[in-house]
Amino acid sequence: MGNRAVVVGYVYGESTSGQRVVYELGLTGIPIVNANNNCSTGSTALFLAT
């Protein structure tokens, strides 16, 4: 299936918001990147995901 990772963009929340969501979905053992930089969070997360 190739290399996999999760990129999570959030504005309000804990610094480990991505880990909390991904672990609740049952996805473990893959890298998780949390992006939080206010107005540009969405574009940063998309950039990191490509």
PDBQT receptor file of N, H, CA, C and O in Angstrom, charges set to zero:
ATOM      1  N   MET A   1       0.804  -1.183   0.000  1.00  0.00    +0.000 N 
ATOM      2  CA  MET A   1       0.000   0.000   0.000  1.00  0.00    +0.000 C 
ATOM      3  C   MET A   1       0.859   1.265   0.000  1.00  0.00    +0.000 C 
ATOM      4  O   MET A   1       0.325   2.360  -0.175  1.00  0.00    +0.000 OA
ATOM      5  N   GLY A   2       2.146   1.147   0.187  1.00  0.00    +0.000 N 
ATOM      6  H   GLY A   2       2.580   0.258   0.328  1.00  0.00    +0.000 HD
ATOM      7  CA  GLY A   2       3.018   2.313   0.154  1.00  0.00    +0.000 C 
ATOM      8  C   GLY A   2       3.176   2.958   1.515  1.00  0.00    +0.000 C 
ATOM      9  O   GLY A   2       2.660   2.476   2.523  1.00  0.00    +0.000 OA
ATOM     10  N   ASN A   3       3.897   4.051   1.513  1.00  0.00    +0.000 N 
ATOM     11  H   ASN A   3       4.316   4.443   0.693  1.00  0.00    +0.000 HD
ATOM     12  CA  ASN A   3       4.118   4.794   2.754  1.00  0.00    +0.000 C 
ATOM     13  C   ASN A   3       2.855   5.536   3.150  1.00  0.00    +0.000 C 
ATOM     14  O   ASN A   3       2.159   6.102   2.307  1.00  0.00    +0.000 OA
ATOM     15  N   ARG A   4       2.571   5.526   4.443  1.00  0.00    +0.000 N 
ATOM     16  H   ARG A   4       3.136   5.067   5.128  1.00  0.00    +0.000 HD
ATOM     17  CA  ARG A   4       1.398   6.229   4.943  1.00  0.00    +0.000 C 
ATOM     18  C   ARG A   4       1.789   7.086   6.122  1.00  0.00    +0.000 C 
ATOM     19  O   ARG A   4       2.690   6.748   6.889  1.00  0.00    +0.000 OA
ATOM     20  N   ALA A   5       1.101   8.193   6.252  1.00  0.00    +0.000 N 
ATOM     21  H   ALA A   5       0.369   8.467   5.629  1.00  0.00    +0.000 HD
ATOM     22  CA  ALA A   5       1.234   9.080   7.402  1.00  0.00    +0.000 C 
ATOM     23  C   ALA A   5      -0.065   9.858   7.532  1.00  0.00    +0.000 C 
ATOM     24  O   ALA A   5      -0.872   9.892   6.603  1.00  0.00    +0.000 OA
ATOM     25  N   VAL A   6      -0.261  10.474   8.672  1.00  0.00    +0.000 N 
ATOM     26  H   VAL A   6       0.394  10.446   9.427  1.00  0.00    +0.000 HD
ATOM     27  CA  VAL A   6      -1.450  11.272   8.916  1.00  0.00    +0.000 C 
ATOM     28  C   VAL A   6      -1.008  12.699   9.210  1.00  0.00    +0.000 C 
ATOM     29  O   VAL A   6      -0.122  12.928  10.033  1.00  0.00    +0.000 OA
ATOM     30  N   VAL A   7      -1.634  13.656   8.532  1.00  0.00    +0.000 N 
ATOM     31  H   VAL A   7      -2.354  13.470   7.864  1.00  0.00    +0.000 HD
ATOM     32  CA  VAL A   7      -1.401  15.073   8.810  1.00  0.00    +0.000 C 
ATOM     33  C   VAL A   7      -2.700  15.653   9.334  1.00  0.00    +0.000 C 
ATOM     34  O   VAL A   7      -3.740  15.540   8.685  1.00  0.00    +0.000 OA
ATOM     35  N   VAL A   8      -2.649  16.271  10.502  1.00  0.00    +0.000 N 
ATOM     36  H   VAL A   8      -1.805  16.362  11.029  1.00  0.00    +0.000 HD
ATOM     37  CA  VAL A   8      -3.839  16.817  11.141  1.00  0.00    +0.000 C 
ATOM     38  C   VAL A   8      -3.661  18.316  11.323  1.00  0.00    +0.000 C 
ATOM     39  O   VAL A   8      -2.671  18.770  11.898  1.00  0.00    +0.000 OA
ATOM     40  N   GLY A   9      -4.626  19.079  10.828  1.00  0.00    +0.000 N 
ATOM     41  H   GLY A   9      -5.430  18.711  10.362  1.00  0.00    +0.000 HD
ATOM     42  CA  GLY A   9      -4.626  20.519  11.046  1.00  0.00    +0.000 C 
ATOM     43  C   GLY A   9      -5.689  20.879  12.063  1.00  0.00    +0.000 C 
ATOM     44  O   GLY A   9      -6.834  20.441  11.944  1.00  0.00    +0.000 OA
ATOM     45  N   TYR A  10      -5.333  21.662  13.050  1.00  0.00    +0.000 N 
ATOM     46  H   TYR A  10      -4.403  22.018  13.147  1.00  0.00    +0.000 HD
ATOM     47  CA  TYR A  10      -6.289  22.086  14.073  1.00  0.00    +0.000 C 
ATOM     48  C   TYR A  10      -5.938  23.491  14.531  1.00  0.00    +0.000 C 
ATOM     49  O   TYR A  10      -4.784  23.908  14.429  1.00  0.00    +0.000 OA
ATOM     50  N   VAL A  11      -6.922  24.220  15.033  1.00  0.00    +0.000 N 
ATOM     51  H   VAL A  11      -7.859  23.881  15.116  1.00  0.00    +0.000 HD
ATOM     52  CA  VAL A  11      -6.672  25.565  15.543  1.00  0.00    +0.000 C 
ATOM     53  C   VAL A  11      -6.866  25.588  17.053  1.00  0.00    +0.000 C 
ATOM     54  O   VAL A  11      -6.020  26.117  17.774  1.00  0.00    +0.000 OA
ATOM     55  N   TYR A  12      -7.951  25.033  17.535  1.00  0.00    +0.000 N 
ATOM     56  H   TYR A  12      -8.638  24.604  16.949  1.00  0.00    +0.000 HD
ATOM     57  CA  TYR A  12      -8.194  24.980  18.968  1.00  0.00    +0.000 C 
ATOM     58  C   TYR A  12      -8.073  23.534  19.417  1.00  0.00    +0.000 C 
ATOM     59  O   TYR A  12      -8.719  22.652  18.852  1.00  0.00    +0.000 OA
ATOM     60  N   GLY A  13      -7.267  23.289  20.409  1.00  0.00    +0.000 N 
ATOM     61  H   GLY A  13      -6.743  24.006  20.868  1.00  0.00    +0.000 HD
ATOM     62  CA  GLY A  13      -7.131  21.934  20.919  1.00  0.00    +0.000 C 
ATOM     63  C   GLY A  13      -5.759  21.701  21.508  1.00  0.00    +0.000 C 
ATOM     64  O   GLY A  13      -4.908  22.591  21.527  1.00  0.00    +0.000 OA
ATOM     65  N   GLU A  14      -5.565  20.512  21.980  1.00  0.00    +0.000 N 
ATOM     66  H   GLU A  14      -6.256  19.790  21.965  1.00  0.00    +0.000 HD
ATOM     67  CA  GLU A  14      -4.290  20.111  22.565  1.00  0.00    +0.000 C 
ATOM     68  C   GLU A  14      -3.245  19.892  21.482  1.00  0.00    +0.000 C 
ATOM     69  O   GLU A  14      -3.587  19.699  20.315  1.00  0.00    +0.000 OA
ATOM     70  N   SER A  15      -1.985  19.920  21.860  1.00  0.00    +0.000 N 
ATOM     71  H   SER A  15      -1.707  20.077  22.807  1.00  0.00    +0.000 HD
ATOM     72  CA  SER A  15      -0.909  19.736  20.883  1.00  0.00    +0.000 C 
ATOM     73  C   SER A  15      -0.859  18.320  20.327  1.00  0.00    +0.000 C 
ATOM     74  O   SER A  15      -0.173  18.077  19.334  1.00  0.00    +0.000 OA
ATOM     75  N   THR A  16      -1.565  17.389  20.936  1.00  0.00    +0.000 N 
ATOM     76  H   THR A  16      -2.123  17.586  21.743  1.00  0.00    +0.000 HD
ATOM     77  CA  THR A  16      -1.610  16.013  20.445  1.00  0.00    +0.000 C 
ATOM     78  C   THR A  16      -3.000  15.650  19.925  1.00  0.00    +0.000 C 
ATOM     79  O   THR A  16      -3.432  14.503  20.048  1.00  0.00    +0.000 OA
ATOM     80  N   SER A  17      -3.694  16.618  19.348  1.00  0.00    +0.000 N 
ATOM     81  H   SER A  17      -3.343  17.549  19.248  1.00  0.00    +0.000 HD
ATOM     82  CA  SER A  17      -5.041  16.373  18.829  1.00  0.00    +0.000 C 
ATOM     83  C   SER A  17      -5.049  15.282  17.768  1.00  0.00    +0.000 C 
ATOM     84  O   SER A  17      -5.959  14.454  17.731  1.00  0.00    +0.000 OA
ATOM     85  N   GLY A  18      -4.053  15.279  16.918  1.00  0.00    +0.000 N 
ATOM     86  H   GLY A  18      -3.313  15.952  16.948  1.00  0.00    +0.000 HD
ATOM     87  CA  GLY A  18      -3.974  14.274  15.859  1.00  0.00    +0.000 C 
ATOM     88  C   GLY A  18      -3.868  12.870  16.408  1.00  0.00    +0.000 C 
ATOM     89  O   GLY A  18      -4.541  11.961  15.922  1.00  0.00    +0.000 OA
ATOM     90  N   GLN A  19      -3.028  12.681  17.419  1.00  0.00    +0.000 N 
ATOM     91  H   GLN A  19      -2.482  13.419  17.813  1.00  0.00    +0.000 HD
ATOM     92  CA  GLN A  19      -2.872  11.358  18.011  1.00  0.00    +0.000 C 
ATOM     93  C   GLN A  19      -4.178  10.870  18.618  1.00  0.00    +0.000 C 
ATOM     94  O   GLN A  19      -4.534   9.699  18.481  1.00  0.00    +0.000 OA
ATOM     95  N   ARG A  20      -4.882  11.758  19.280  1.00  0.00    +0.000 N 
ATOM     96  H   ARG A  20      -4.592  12.709  19.391  1.00  0.00    +0.000 HD
ATOM     97  CA  ARG A  20      -6.134  11.354  19.917  1.00  0.00    +0.000 C 
ATOM     98  C   ARG A  20      -7.139  10.854  18.897  1.00  0.00    +0.000 C 
ATOM     99  O   ARG A  20      -7.750   9.804  19.095  1.00  0.00    +0.000 OA
ATOM    100  N   VAL A  21      -7.318  11.584  17.815  1.00  0.00    +0.000 N 
ATOM    101  H   VAL A  21      -6.821  12.437  17.654  1.00  0.00    +0.000 HD
ATOM    102  CA  VAL A  21      -8.293  11.204  16.789  1.00  0.00    +0.000 C 
ATOM    103  C   VAL A  21      -7.872   9.920  16.083  1.00  0.00    +0.000 C 
ATOM    104  O   VAL A  21      -8.682   9.011  15.903  1.00  0.00    +0.000 OA
ATOM    105  N   VAL A  22      -6.622   9.848  15.690  1.00  0.00    +0.000 N 
ATOM    106  H   VAL A  22      -5.964  10.586  15.836  1.00  0.00    +0.000 HD
ATOM    107  CA  VAL A  22      -6.141   8.700  14.906  1.00  0.00    +0.000 C 
ATOM    108  C   VAL A  22      -6.175   7.419  15.735  1.00  0.00    +0.000 C 
ATOM    109  O   VAL A  22      -6.560   6.368  15.220  1.00  0.00    +0.000 OA
ATOM    110  N   TYR A  23      -5.786   7.482  16.994  1.00  0.00    +0.000 N 
ATOM    111  H   TYR A  23      -5.474   8.335  17.412  1.00  0.00    +0.000 HD
ATOM    112  CA  TYR A  23      -5.813   6.293  17.836  1.00  0.00    +0.000 C 
ATOM    113  C   TYR A  23      -7.236   5.819  18.081  1.00  0.00    +0.000 C 
ATOM    114  O   TYR A  23      -7.478   4.615  18.166  1.00  0.00    +0.000 OA
ATOM    115  N   GLU A  24      -8.190   6.752  18.196  1.00  0.00    +0.000 N 
ATOM    116  H   GLU A  24      -7.994   7.730  18.127  1.00  0.00    +0.000 HD
ATOM    117  CA  GLU A  24      -9.584   6.351  18.370  1.00  0.00    +0.000 C 
ATOM    118  C   GLU A  24     -10.132   5.662  17.129  1.00  0.00    +0.000 C 
ATOM    119  O   GLU A  24     -11.069   4.868  17.222  1.00  0.00    +0.000 OA
ATOM    120  N   LEU A  25      -9.554   5.958  15.967  1.00  0.00    +0.000 N 
ATOM    121  H   LEU A  25      -8.793   6.603  15.891  1.00  0.00    +0.000 HD
ATOM    122  CA  LEU A  25      -9.948   5.278  14.734  1.00  0.00    +0.000 C 
ATOM    123  C   LEU A  25      -9.274   3.919  14.581  1.00  0.00    +0.000 C 
ATOM    124  O   LEU A  25      -9.591   3.160  13.665  1.00  0.00    +0.000 OA
ATOM    125  N   GLY A  26      -8.349   3.620  15.476  1.00  0.00    +0.000 N 
ATOM    126  H   GLY A  26      -8.091   4.237  16.220  1.00  0.00    +0.000 HD
ATOM    127  CA  GLY A  26      -7.675   2.325  15.435  1.00  0.00    +0.000 C 
ATOM    128  C   GLY A  26      -6.443   2.298  14.553  1.00  0.00    +0.000 C 
ATOM    129  O   GLY A  26      -5.908   1.223  14.281  1.00  0.00    +0.000 OA
ATOM    130  N   LEU A  27      -5.984   3.446  14.102  1.00  0.00    +0.000 N 
ATOM    131  H   LEU A  27      -6.419   4.319  14.323  1.00  0.00    +0.000 HD
ATOM    132  CA  LEU A  27      -4.776   3.512  13.278  1.00  0.00    +0.000 C 
ATOM    133  C   LEU A  27      -3.574   3.728  14.183  1.00  0.00    +0.000 C 
ATOM    134  O   LEU A  27      -3.448   4.780  14.811  1.00  0.00    +0.000 OA
ATOM    135  N   THR A  28      -2.699   2.749  14.252  1.00  0.00    +0.000 N 
ATOM    136  H   THR A  28      -2.802   1.895  13.742  1.00  0.00    +0.000 HD
ATOM    137  CA  THR A  28      -1.500   2.865  15.074  1.00  0.00    +0.000 C 
ATOM    138  C   THR A  28      -0.286   2.485  14.256  1.00  0.00    +0.000 C 
ATOM    139  O   THR A  28      -0.401   1.836  13.216  1.00  0.00    +0.000 OA
ATOM    140  N   GLY A  29       0.864   2.888  14.724  1.00  0.00    +0.000 N 
ATOM    141  H   GLY A  29       0.957   3.415  15.569  1.00  0.00    +0.000 HD
ATOM    142  CA  GLY A  29       2.107   2.512  14.070  1.00  0.00    +0.000 C 
ATOM    143  C   GLY A  29       2.439   3.344  12.843  1.00  0.00    +0.000 C 
ATOM    144  O   GLY A  29       3.306   2.953  12.062  1.00  0.00    +0.000 OA
ATOM    145  N   ILE A  30       1.775   4.480  12.648  1.00  0.00    +0.000 N 
ATOM    146  H   ILE A  30       1.070   4.798  13.283  1.00  0.00    +0.000 HD
ATOM    147  CA  ILE A  30       2.089   5.347  11.518  1.00  0.00    +0.000 C 
ATOM    148  C   ILE A  30       2.425   6.746  12.044  1.00  0.00    +0.000 C 
ATOM    149  O   ILE A  30       1.932   7.142  13.100  1.00  0.00    +0.000 OA
ATOM    150  N   PRO A  31       3.256   7.492  11.319  1.00  0.00    +0.000 N 
ATOM    151  CA  PRO A  31       3.612   8.839  11.768  1.00  0.00    +0.000 C 
ATOM    152  C   PRO A  31       2.411   9.786  11.737  1.00  0.00    +0.000 C 
ATOM    153  O   PRO A  31       1.559   9.698  10.853  1.00  0.00    +0.000 OA
ATOM    154  N   ILE A  32       2.358  10.687  12.711  1.00  0.00    +0.000 N 
ATOM    155  H   ILE A  32       3.050  10.758  13.429  1.00  0.00    +0.000 HD
ATOM    156  CA  ILE A  32       1.290  11.682  12.800  1.00  0.00    +0.000 C 
ATOM    157  C   ILE A  32       1.934  13.053  12.931  1.00  0.00    +0.000 C 
ATOM    158  O   ILE A  32       2.774  13.273  13.804  1.00  0.00    +0.000 OA
ATOM    159  N   VAL A  33       1.538  13.970  12.061  1.00  0.00    +0.000 N 
ATOM    160  H   VAL A  33       0.856  13.792  11.352  1.00  0.00    +0.000 HD
ATOM    161  CA  VAL A  33       2.048  15.336  12.095  1.00  0.00    +0.000 C 
ATOM    162  C   VAL A  33       0.895  16.259  12.458  1.00  0.00    +0.000 C 
ATOM    163  O   VAL A  33      -0.155  16.226  11.818  1.00  0.00    +0.000 OA
ATOM    164  N   ASN A  34       1.086  17.078  13.478  1.00  0.00    +0.000 N 
ATOM    165  H   ASN A  34       1.939  17.105  13.998  1.00  0.00    +0.000 HD
ATOM    166  CA  ASN A  34       0.083  18.059  13.898  1.00  0.00    +0.000 C 
ATOM    167  C   ASN A  34       0.492  19.435  13.395  1.00  0.00    +0.000 C 
ATOM    168  O   ASN A  34       1.609  19.882  13.653  1.00  0.00    +0.000 OA
ATOM    169  N   ALA A  35      -0.404  20.110  12.678  1.00  0.00    +0.000 N 
ATOM    170  H   ALA A  35      -1.312  19.746  12.468  1.00  0.00    +0.000 HD
ATOM    171  CA  ALA A  35      -0.143  21.464  12.181  1.00  0.00    +0.000 C 
ATOM    172  C   ALA A  35      -1.104  22.427  12.858  1.00  0.00    +0.000 C 
ATOM    173  O   ALA A  35      -2.320  22.233  12.827  1.00  0.00    +0.000 OA
ATOM    174  N   ASN A  36      -0.551  23.463  13.469  1.00  0.00    +0.000 N 
ATOM    175  H   ASN A  36       0.436  23.620  13.494  1.00  0.00    +0.000 HD
ATOM    176  CA  ASN A  36      -1.370  24.469  14.146  1.00  0.00    +0.000 C 
ATOM    177  C   ASN A  36      -0.696  25.820  13.976  1.00  0.00    +0.000 C 
ATOM    178  O   ASN A  36       0.233  26.149  14.713  1.00  0.00    +0.000 OA
ATOM    179  N   ASN A  37      -1.154  26.599  13.016  1.00  0.00    +0.000 N 
ATOM    180  H   ASN A  37      -1.909  26.332  12.417  1.00  0.00    +0.000 HD
ATOM    181  CA  ASN A  37      -0.636  27.961  12.857  1.00  0.00    +0.000 C 
ATOM    182  C   ASN A  37      -1.739  28.903  12.382  1.00  0.00    +0.000 C 
ATOM    183  O   ASN A  37      -1.621  29.585  11.364  1.00  0.00    +0.000 OA
ATOM    184  N   ASN A  38      -2.804  28.907  13.155  1.00  0.00    +0.000 N 
ATOM    185  H   ASN A  38      -2.900  28.352  13.982  1.00  0.00    +0.000 HD
ATOM    186  CA  ASN A  38      -3.927  29.841  13.016  1.00  0.00    +0.000 C 
ATOM    187  C   ASN A  38      -4.518  29.861  11.614  1.00  0.00    +0.000 C 
ATOM    188  O   ASN A  38      -4.975  28.821  11.140  1.00  0.00    +0.000 OA
ATOM    189  N   CYS A  39      -4.526  30.999  10.936  1.00  0.00    +0.000 N 
ATOM    190  H   CYS A  39      -4.155  31.844  11.322  1.00  0.00    +0.000 HD
ATOM    191  CA  CYS A  39      -5.241  31.137   9.663  1.00  0.00    +0.000 C 
ATOM    192  C   CYS A  39      -4.689  30.264   8.547  1.00  0.00    +0.000 C 
ATOM    193  O   CYS A  39      -5.420  29.927   7.616  1.00  0.00    +0.000 OA
ATOM    194  N   SER A  40      -3.436  29.895   8.618  1.00  0.00    +0.000 N 
ATOM    195  H   SER A  40      -2.842  30.169   9.374  1.00  0.00    +0.000 HD
ATOM    196  CA  SER A  40      -2.856  29.098   7.531  1.00  0.00    +0.000 C 
ATOM    197  C   SER A  40      -2.732  27.625   7.873  1.00  0.00    +0.000 C 
ATOM    198  O   SER A  40      -1.967  26.908   7.227  1.00  0.00    +0.000 OA
ATOM    199  N   THR A  41      -3.462  27.160   8.869  1.00  0.00    +0.000 N 
ATOM    200  H   THR A  41      -4.083  27.743   9.393  1.00  0.00    +0.000 HD
ATOM    201  CA  THR A  41      -3.394  25.752   9.258  1.00  0.00    +0.000 C 
ATOM    202  C   THR A  41      -3.812  24.833   8.123  1.00  0.00    +0.000 C 
ATOM    203  O   THR A  41      -3.144  23.831   7.867  1.00  0.00    +0.000 OA
ATOM    204  N   GLY A  42      -4.892  25.150   7.442  1.00  0.00    +0.000 N 
ATOM    205  H   GLY A  42      -5.434  25.964   7.649  1.00  0.00    +0.000 HD
ATOM    206  CA  GLY A  42      -5.383  24.277   6.363  1.00  0.00    +0.000 C 
ATOM    207  C   GLY A  42      -4.383  24.148   5.241  1.00  0.00    +0.000 C 
ATOM    208  O   GLY A  42      -4.110  23.039   4.782  1.00  0.00    +0.000 OA
ATOM    209  N   SER A  43      -3.831  25.254   4.788  1.00  0.00    +0.000 N 
ATOM    210  H   SER A  43      -4.052  26.155   5.160  1.00  0.00    +0.000 HD
ATOM    211  CA  SER A  43      -2.869  25.177   3.688  1.00  0.00    +0.000 C 
ATOM    212  C   SER A  43      -1.574  24.510   4.131  1.00  0.00    +0.000 C 
ATOM    213  O   SER A  43      -0.935  23.825   3.332  1.00  0.00    +0.000 OA
ATOM    214  N   THR A  44      -1.175  24.693   5.374  1.00  0.00    +0.000 N 
ATOM    215  H   THR A  44      -1.694  25.249   6.023  1.00  0.00    +0.000 HD
ATOM    216  CA  THR A  44       0.018  24.025   5.871  1.00  0.00    +0.000 C 
ATOM    217  C   THR A  44      -0.189  22.518   5.907  1.00  0.00    +0.000 C 
ATOM    218  O   THR A  44       0.692  21.761   5.498  1.00  0.00    +0.000 OA
ATOM    219  N   ALA A  45      -1.341  22.076   6.389  1.00  0.00    +0.000 N 
ATOM    220  H   ALA A  45      -2.057  22.690   6.721  1.00  0.00    +0.000 HD
ATOM    221  CA  ALA A  45      -1.633  20.641   6.452  1.00  0.00    +0.000 C 
ATOM    222  C   ALA A  45      -1.654  20.030   5.052  1.00  0.00    +0.000 C 
ATOM    223  O   ALA A  45      -1.130  18.934   4.848  1.00  0.00    +0.000 OA
ATOM    224  N   LEU A  46      -2.250  20.724   4.094  1.00  0.00    +0.000 N 
ATOM    225  H   LEU A  46      -2.675  21.614   4.260  1.00  0.00    +0.000 HD
ATOM    226  CA  LEU A  46      -2.273  20.213   2.720  1.00  0.00    +0.000 C 
ATOM    227  C   LEU A  46      -0.859  20.144   2.142  1.00  0.00    +0.000 C 
ATOM    228  O   LEU A  46      -0.515  19.175   1.466  1.00  0.00    +0.000 OA
ATOM    229  N   PHE A  47      -0.048  21.151   2.401  1.00  0.00    +0.000 N 
ATOM    230  H   PHE A  47      -0.328  21.938   2.950  1.00  0.00    +0.000 HD
ATOM    231  CA  PHE A  47       1.338  21.155   1.920  1.00  0.00    +0.000 C 
ATOM    232  C   PHE A  47       2.126  19.994   2.510  1.00  0.00    +0.000 C 
ATOM    233  O   PHE A  47       2.882  19.328   1.804  1.00  0.00    +0.000 OA
ATOM    234  N   LEU A  48       1.950  19.756   3.792  1.00  0.00    +0.000 N 
ATOM    235  H   LEU A  48       1.336  20.297   4.366  1.00  0.00    +0.000 HD
ATOM    236  CA  LEU A  48       2.675  18.655   4.438  1.00  0.00    +0.000 C 
ATOM    237  C   LEU A  48       2.206  17.289   3.943  1.00  0.00    +0.000 C 
ATOM    238  O   LEU A  48       2.979  16.331   3.936  1.00  0.00    +0.000 OA
ATOM    239  N   ALA A  49       0.955  17.198   3.534  1.00  0.00    +0.000 N 
ATOM    240  H   ALA A  49       0.327  17.976   3.540  1.00  0.00    +0.000 HD
ATOM    241  CA  ALA A  49       0.406  15.922   3.089  1.00  0.00    +0.000 C 
ATOM    242  C   ALA A  49       0.856  15.533   1.689  1.00  0.00    +0.000 C 
ATOM    243  O   ALA A  49       0.748  14.365   1.315  1.00  0.00    +0.000 OA
ATOM    244  N   THR A  50       1.352  16.473   0.914  1.00  0.00    +0.000 N 
ATOM    245  H   THR A  50       1.440  17.422   1.218  1.00  0.00    +0.000 HD
ATOM    246  CA  THR A  50       1.769  16.154  -0.455  1.00  0.00    +0.000 C 
ATOM    247  C   THR A  50       3.216  15.778  -0.531  1.00  0.00    +0.000 C 
ATOM    248  O   THR A  50       3.721  15.482  -1.613  1.00  0.00    +0.000 OA
TER     249      THR A  50
